[in-house]
Amino acid sequence: MRTTDIIRRAGRSLRQAKTRTLLTSLAIGVGAFTITISLAGGQGGRDYADAIVNSNTDVRELVVTKESEDTGAIAEYNPDAPQVTGPAGASPFGDSIEFLGLDDLESIAEIDAVTDVTPNYSPAVDYVTTEGEKKYRATVSTFSPGVSLEYAAGGVNDDLADGEIILSEDYAKALGFSTPADAIGEVVQIGATKQRTLFSVPQTEEFSFTVRGVSSESGLAFRSQGSLLVTQQATKDLYEFVSEGSPNYNRFIVASVRVAEPGQAEEVKTILEEDGYTAQTAADLLGTVNTFINVLLGILLGFGALAVLTSIFGIVNTQYISVLERTQQIGLMKALGMSQADVGKLFTFEAAWIGFSGGAIGAGLAVIGGTIANPYISEALGLGDIYLLIFTPGQVLGVVIGLILISIVAGIMPARKASKLDPIEALRTE
């Protein structure tokens, strides 16, 4: 018999046992649904993580800290290595941080391919306010052109001027502006207190900034949320005012190192690590997030694999029952000249049809359900237009083809049994 005739006959045989075929297909469909949703979630998660990293970091920047040795032993007191203190004071087991000094920054700047070294000034400001309004606690961060922001009003297309500031929507509302647009062009003051030294008293000053833009909440740009963004020079000026003369002046925990080309980031990272620094690139951040996503994806795929494993036994059972019910029919087909190989193909194609039906039903429902659910998931998580379930034709087709192959393997033993039936004995079976 021609292969096409065998395939059509296999389809007709399954239609004669619709209920059993449908139930077996649905068992496979559960696994197909779980696997398809898992793959879509993994793809969406990786795309989302990639978008977050690219929106909040610059591929030409490295985050650098000074490598510190933590042996777990009681550490000797070193007045030149300030301790990190918690509520109960410094830890006696050496919870110290090695600070980056000016000499470290100069050394890093001398590396080939490094174009700029900027310490994380992190000025400890007191509040932000505007004329006639209350004072609110605030944190100040450096605006980076390489970080993507969404704006509710105003915006920065090129670069921020030293006397300008970007507020978040929450700050604009708290400072009394009716709409984000009302804040554009207005002046806000940032209050900062100079740290007390041995021969000085606390001194508080206000620094004025003109609002250039109001950033809106975004599913990607997390870096700006809750911060007031000013230029690097403005951040440095605030830091100089607050920290000059204090013990930790010009000692930095983190520095941002910028290279000329994105491909040079890994090369500079290697050099820095050899020199005793710890460096992290945008790719490192993405790899960490993707590792977590892959672990979750593996767990979900495991559940899908269990469902498929269970359905394999269903296919074997269905095919064995079919062989028993159609023993006389098999004997008649062989008596009329159907070869042993063709009989085996018939039952193999029946198993393949079951796998195709289950895979198509499960994967199809996953795509339809996921497409419908995407907007609701994004709304619930506050992601805006970002979808977390990304279905790709290749993955969906791969799931269906994979289940067809698994079903064929599951149908091998029943097919062999059917092909080896003696036609005479089969015709005499009641």
C-alpha positions as CSV (number, residue, x, y, z in Angstrom):
1,M,0.0,0.0,0.0
2,R,1.0,3.6,-0.6
3,T,2.1,5.5,2.5
4,T,-0.6,8.2,1.8
5,D,-3.3,5.4,1.8
6,I,-2.0,4.0,5.1
7,I,-2.1,7.5,6.7
8,R,-5.7,8.1,5.5
9,R,-6.7,4.6,6.8
10,A,-5.1,5.3,10.2
11,G,-7.2,8.5,10.4
12,R,-10.4,6.6,9.6
13,S,-9.6,3.9,12.2
14,L,-9.2,6.6,14.9
15,R,-12.5,8.3,13.9
16,Q,-14.2,5.0,14.5
17,A,-13.2,5.3,18.2
18,K,-13.7,9.0,18.7
19,T,-14.1,9.1,22.4
20,R,-11.1,7.0,23.2
21,T,-9.0,8.9,20.7
22,L,-10.1,12.3,22.1
23,L,-9.4,11.3,25.7
24,T,-5.9,10.1,24.8
25,S,-5.2,13.2,22.8
26,L,-6.4,15.4,25.6
27,A,-4.0,13.7,28.0
28,I,-1.2,14.6,25.6
29,G,-2.7,18.1,25.2
30,V,-2.2,18.8,28.9
31,G,1.5,18.2,28.5
32,A,1.6,20.2,25.3
33,F,-0.2,23.1,27.0
34,T,2.1,23.2,29.9
35,I,5.3,22.9,27.8
36,T,4.1,25.6,25.3
37,I,3.2,28.1,28.1
38,S,6.5,27.4,29.9
39,L,8.5,28.0,26.7
40,A,6.6,31.2,26.1
41,G,7.1,32.4,29.7
42,G,10.8,31.6,29.4
43,Q,11.1,33.5,26.1
44,G,9.1,36.4,27.5
45,G,11.1,36.5,30.7
46,R,14.4,36.5,28.9
47,D,13.3,39.3,26.5
48,Y,12.0,41.3,29.5
49,A,15.2,40.8,31.4
50,D,17.2,41.8,28.4
51,A,15.0,44.9,28.0
52,I,15.4,45.8,31.7
53,V,19.2,45.5,31.5
54,N,19.5,47.4,28.3
55,S,17.2,50.2,29.6
56,N,18.9,50.6,32.9
57,T,22.5,50.1,32.0
58,D,24.9,51.0,29.2
59,V,26.6,48.1,27.4
60,R,29.8,50.2,27.4
61,E,29.9,50.6,31.2
62,L,31.2,48.4,34.0
63,V,30.4,48.6,37.6
64,V,33.6,48.3,39.6
65,T,34.3,47.8,43.3
66,K,37.5,47.0,45.2
67,E,37.8,43.3,45.9
68,S,37.8,42.6,49.6
69,E,39.0,39.5,51.3
70,D,36.5,38.0,53.8
71,T,38.1,35.1,55.6
72,G,35.6,34.8,58.4
73,A,38.3,35.3,61.0
74,I,38.4,38.1,63.5
75,A,39.8,41.1,61.7
76,E,42.5,43.4,62.9
77,Y,41.4,47.0,63.3
78,N,42.6,49.2,60.5
79,P,41.8,52.9,60.8
80,D,42.3,53.4,57.1
81,A,39.6,50.8,56.2
82,P,36.3,52.1,57.6
83,Q,33.8,49.6,58.8
84,V,30.2,49.1,57.6
85,T,28.1,49.5,60.6
86,G,24.6,48.2,61.3
87,P,22.1,48.8,64.1
88,A,24.5,47.2,66.6
89,G,27.7,48.7,65.2
90,A,30.5,47.2,63.3
91,S,30.8,43.4,63.0
92,P,33.8,41.9,64.8
93,F,34.3,39.5,62.0
94,G,35.6,41.8,59.4
95,D,32.5,43.0,57.6
96,S,34.6,45.7,56.2
97,I,34.5,47.2,52.7
98,E,37.5,48.1,50.7
99,F,36.9,51.7,49.4
100,L,38.0,53.0,46.1
101,G,40.4,55.9,46.5
102,L,41.5,58.6,44.1
103,D,44.6,56.6,43.3
104,D,42.4,53.6,42.3
105,L,40.3,55.8,40.0
106,E,43.5,57.2,38.4
107,S,44.9,53.7,37.9
108,I,41.7,52.5,36.3
109,A,41.6,55.5,34.0
110,E,45.0,54.6,32.6
111,I,43.8,51.3,31.2
112,D,43.6,51.3,27.4
113,A,40.0,51.5,26.0
114,V,38.8,53.2,29.2
115,T,37.3,56.6,28.3
116,D,35.8,57.7,31.7
117,V,35.8,56.7,35.3
118,T,33.1,58.1,37.5
119,P,32.7,57.3,41.2
120,N,29.3,56.8,42.7
121,Y,29.0,60.0,44.7
122,S,25.6,59.1,46.3
123,P,25.2,62.4,48.2
124,A,23.2,62.1,51.4
125,V,20.7,64.9,50.8
126,D,18.0,65.7,53.4
127,Y,15.0,66.8,51.4
128,V,13.4,68.3,48.3
129,T,10.9,71.1,48.3
130,T,9.5,73.9,46.3
131,E,8.2,77.3,47.3
132,G,5.3,77.1,49.7
133,E,5.3,73.3,49.9
134,K,6.3,70.8,52.5
135,K,9.8,69.2,52.6
136,Y,10.0,65.5,51.5
137,R,12.8,63.0,52.0
138,A,14.7,62.3,48.8
139,T,17.6,60.5,47.2
140,V,19.6,61.9,44.3
141,S,21.0,59.8,41.4
142,T,23.1,60.7,38.4
143,F,21.3,61.0,35.1
144,S,22.7,58.7,32.4
145,P,21.9,59.3,28.7
146,G,22.3,55.5,28.2
147,V,19.4,54.7,30.5
148,S,15.9,54.7,28.8
149,L,13.3,56.8,30.5
150,E,9.6,57.3,29.8
151,Y,8.3,60.8,30.4
152,A,4.9,62.0,31.6
153,A,6.0,65.5,30.7
154,G,9.1,67.2,29.3
155,G,12.0,65.1,28.6
156,V,15.7,65.0,27.7
157,N,16.7,64.2,24.2
158,D,20.4,64.9,24.4
159,D,21.8,65.7,27.8
160,L,20.8,67.3,31.1
161,A,22.2,70.7,32.1
162,D,23.9,71.1,35.4
163,G,21.1,73.2,36.9
164,E,18.3,70.9,35.7
165,I,16.5,68.0,37.4
166,I,14.2,65.2,36.4
167,L,11.4,64.4,38.9
168,S,9.3,61.3,39.2
169,E,5.6,61.6,38.9
170,D,5.2,60.9,42.6
171,Y,7.5,63.7,43.6
172,A,5.8,66.1,41.1
173,K,2.4,65.3,42.8
174,A,3.8,65.6,46.3
175,L,5.4,69.0,45.6
176,G,2.0,70.4,44.7
177,F,1.9,70.3,40.9
178,S,-1.5,69.5,39.5
179,T,-0.2,67.7,36.5
180,P,3.3,66.6,35.4
181,A,3.3,69.4,32.7
182,D,2.8,72.0,35.4
183,A,6.2,71.1,37.0
184,I,8.2,71.7,33.8
185,G,10.3,74.9,34.1
186,E,9.5,75.3,37.8
187,V,12.3,75.5,40.5
188,V,12.8,73.0,43.3
189,Q,15.3,73.1,46.1
190,I,17.3,70.2,47.4
191,G,18.4,70.6,51.0
192,A,21.7,69.0,52.2
193,T,23.6,69.2,55.5
194,K,27.4,69.3,55.7
195,Q,28.7,66.5,57.8
196,R,29.9,67.5,61.3
197,T,33.7,67.4,61.7
198,L,35.8,67.9,64.8
199,F,36.0,71.7,64.3
200,S,32.7,72.5,62.6
201,V,29.0,72.5,63.3
202,P,26.3,71.2,60.9
203,Q,25.5,73.5,58.1
204,T,22.5,73.1,55.8
205,E,22.1,74.7,52.4
206,E,19.6,74.5,49.6
207,F,20.5,73.9,46.0
208,S,18.1,75.1,43.3
209,F,17.3,73.1,40.1
210,T,14.9,73.7,37.3
211,V,12.6,70.8,36.3
212,R,13.4,69.6,32.8
213,G,11.2,66.5,32.8
214,V,8.9,64.3,34.9
215,S,9.6,60.6,34.4
216,S,6.6,58.2,34.4
217,E,6.4,54.7,35.8
218,S,7.8,52.2,33.4
219,G,8.0,48.4,33.3
220,L,11.6,48.7,32.3
221,A,13.3,51.8,33.7
222,F,13.5,50.9,37.4
223,R,16.6,52.9,38.1
224,S,14.9,56.3,38.2
225,Q,11.9,55.3,40.3
226,G,12.1,57.1,43.7
227,S,15.1,59.2,42.7
228,L,15.8,62.7,41.7
229,L,18.0,62.7,38.6
230,V,20.6,65.4,38.1
231,T,23.9,65.7,36.2
232,Q,27.1,64.1,37.2
233,Q,28.6,67.5,38.1
234,A,25.6,68.4,40.2
235,T,25.8,65.1,42.1
236,K,29.5,65.8,42.6
237,D,28.8,69.3,43.9
238,L,26.3,67.9,46.4
239,Y,28.7,65.2,47.5
240,E,31.6,67.7,47.9
241,F,29.4,69.9,50.1
242,V,28.1,67.1,52.3
243,S,31.3,65.0,52.7
244,E,34.3,67.3,52.3
245,G,36.4,67.1,55.5
246,S,34.8,63.9,56.7
247,P,36.7,60.6,57.2
248,N,35.1,59.0,54.2
249,Y,35.7,61.9,51.9
250,N,36.9,60.7,48.4
251,R,36.4,57.1,49.4
252,F,33.9,55.3,47.1
253,I,32.3,51.9,47.2
254,V,31.4,51.8,43.5
255,A,32.7,53.4,40.4
256,S,31.3,53.4,36.8
257,V,33.9,52.7,34.1
258,R,33.1,53.5,30.6
259,V,34.9,52.0,27.6
260,A,35.1,53.2,24.0
261,E,33.4,50.2,22.3
262,P,30.8,47.7,23.7
263,G,33.1,44.8,22.7
264,Q,35.9,46.1,25.0
265,A,33.9,45.7,28.2
266,E,34.9,42.1,28.8
267,E,38.6,42.8,28.0
268,V,38.7,45.7,30.5
269,K,36.8,43.5,33.1
270,T,39.6,40.9,32.8
271,I,42.3,43.5,33.4
272,L,40.5,45.0,36.4
273,E,40.0,41.6,38.0
274,E,43.7,40.8,37.6
275,D,44.5,44.1,39.3
276,G,42.3,43.2,42.4
277,Y,39.0,44.8,41.5
278,T,35.6,43.3,41.0
279,A,33.8,44.3,37.8
280,Q,30.4,43.6,36.4
281,T,29.2,44.3,32.9
282,A,25.6,44.5,31.5
283,A,26.0,41.0,30.2
284,D,26.8,39.8,33.7
285,L,23.6,41.3,35.1
286,L,21.6,39.7,32.3
287,G,23.2,36.4,32.8
288,T,22.3,36.4,36.5
289,V,18.7,37.2,35.8
290,N,18.5,34.6,33.0
291,T,19.9,31.9,35.3
292,F,17.0,32.5,37.7
293,I,14.5,32.5,34.8
294,N,16.0,29.2,33.4
295,V,15.6,27.6,36.8
296,L,11.9,28.5,36.9
297,L,11.5,27.4,33.3
298,G,13.1,24.0,34.1
299,I,10.6,23.4,36.9
300,L,7.6,24.2,34.7
301,L,9.0,22.0,31.9
302,G,9.4,19.2,34.4
303,F,5.6,19.3,35.2
304,G,5.0,19.3,31.4
305,A,7.3,16.3,31.0
306,L,5.4,14.4,33.7
307,A,2.1,15.0,31.9
308,V,3.6,13.8,28.6
309,L,5.1,10.7,30.4
310,T,1.7,9.9,31.8
311,S,0.1,10.3,28.3
312,I,2.7,7.8,26.8
313,F,1.2,5.0,28.9
314,G,-2.2,6.2,27.7
315,I,-1.1,5.8,24.0
316,V,0.4,2.4,24.6
317,N,-2.9,1.3,26.4
318,T,-5.1,2.7,23.6
319,Q,-3.1,1.1,20.9
320,Y,-3.0,-2.3,22.6
321,I,-6.8,-2.2,23.1
322,S,-7.1,-1.2,19.4
323,V,-5.0,-4.2,18.4
324,L,-7.1,-6.6,20.5
325,E,-10.4,-5.2,19.2
326,R,-9.3,-5.4,15.6
327,T,-7.5,-8.7,15.6
328,Q,-9.9,-10.2,12.9
329,Q,-9.6,-7.0,10.8
330,I,-5.8,-7.3,10.9
331,G,-6.0,-11.0,9.9
332,L,-8.3,-10.1,7.0
333,M,-6.0,-7.3,5.8
334,K,-3.0,-9.6,5.9
335,A,-5.0,-12.4,4.1
336,L,-5.9,-9.9,1.4
337,G,-2.2,-9.1,0.8
338,M,-1.3,-6.4,3.2
339,S,2.3,-6.8,4.2
340,Q,3.6,-7.1,7.8
341,A,5.4,-3.8,7.4
342,D,2.3,-2.0,6.2
343,V,0.3,-3.3,9.2
344,G,3.1,-2.0,11.5
345,K,3.0,1.4,9.7
346,L,-0.8,1.6,10.1
347,F,-0.6,1.4,13.9
348,T,2.5,3.7,13.9
349,F,0.6,6.3,12.0
350,E,-2.4,6.0,14.3
351,A,-0.1,6.8,17.2
352,A,1.4,9.7,15.2
353,W,-2.2,11.1,14.6
354,I,-2.9,10.9,18.3
355,G,0.3,12.8,19.1
356,F,-0.4,15.4,16.4
357,S,-4.0,15.9,17.7
358,G,-2.9,16.2,21.3
359,G,0.0,18.5,20.5
360,A,-2.1,20.7,18.2
361,I,-4.9,21.0,20.8
362,G,-2.6,21.7,23.7
363,A,-0.3,24.1,21.9
364,G,-3.2,25.8,20.2
365,L,-5.1,26.4,23.5
366,A,-1.8,27.7,25.1
367,V,-1.3,30.2,22.3
368,I,-4.9,31.4,22.3
369,G,-5.1,31.5,26.1
370,G,-1.7,33.2,26.5
371,T,-2.5,35.8,23.9
372,I,-5.8,36.7,25.6
373,A,-4.2,36.7,29.1
374,N,-1.1,38.8,28.1
375,P,-2.8,42.2,28.5
376,Y,-4.3,41.2,31.9
377,I,-1.0,39.9,33.2
378,S,0.8,43.1,32.1
379,E,-1.8,45.3,33.7
380,A,-1.7,43.3,37.0
381,L,2.1,43.6,37.1
382,G,2.2,47.2,35.9
383,L,4.2,46.4,32.8
384,G,2.3,48.6,30.4
385,D,2.7,47.3,26.8
386,I,5.2,44.6,27.8
387,Y,4.1,41.0,27.4
388,L,5.6,38.2,29.4
389,L,4.3,35.3,27.2
390,I,6.1,35.4,23.9
391,F,5.0,32.6,21.5
392,T,7.4,31.9,18.6
393,P,6.3,29.7,15.7
394,G,9.4,27.6,15.9
395,Q,8.8,26.7,19.6
396,V,5.1,25.8,19.0
397,L,6.0,23.7,15.9
398,G,8.8,22.1,17.9
399,V,6.4,21.1,20.7
400,V,3.9,19.5,18.2
401,I,6.6,17.6,16.2
402,G,8.2,16.5,19.5
403,L,4.9,15.0,20.7
404,I,4.4,13.3,17.4
405,L,7.8,11.6,17.7
406,I,7.1,10.6,21.3
407,S,3.8,9.2,20.3
408,I,5.4,7.2,17.5
409,V,7.9,5.7,20.0
410,A,5.0,4.9,22.4
411,G,3.2,3.1,19.6
412,I,6.1,0.9,18.5
413,M,5.3,-2.1,20.7
414,P,1.6,-2.2,19.8
415,A,2.5,-1.8,16.1
416,R,5.0,-4.7,16.4
417,K,2.4,-6.9,18.0
418,A,-0.2,-6.1,15.3
419,S,2.3,-6.8,12.5
420,K,3.3,-10.2,13.9
421,L,-0.2,-11.5,14.2
422,D,-0.7,-14.8,12.2
423,P,-3.5,-14.1,9.7
424,I,-5.1,-17.5,10.2
425,E,-5.1,-17.3,13.9
426,A,-6.4,-13.7,13.8
427,L,-9.3,-14.7,11.5
428,R,-10.4,-17.4,13.9
429,T,-10.4,-15.0,16.9
430,E,-13.9,-14.4,18.4
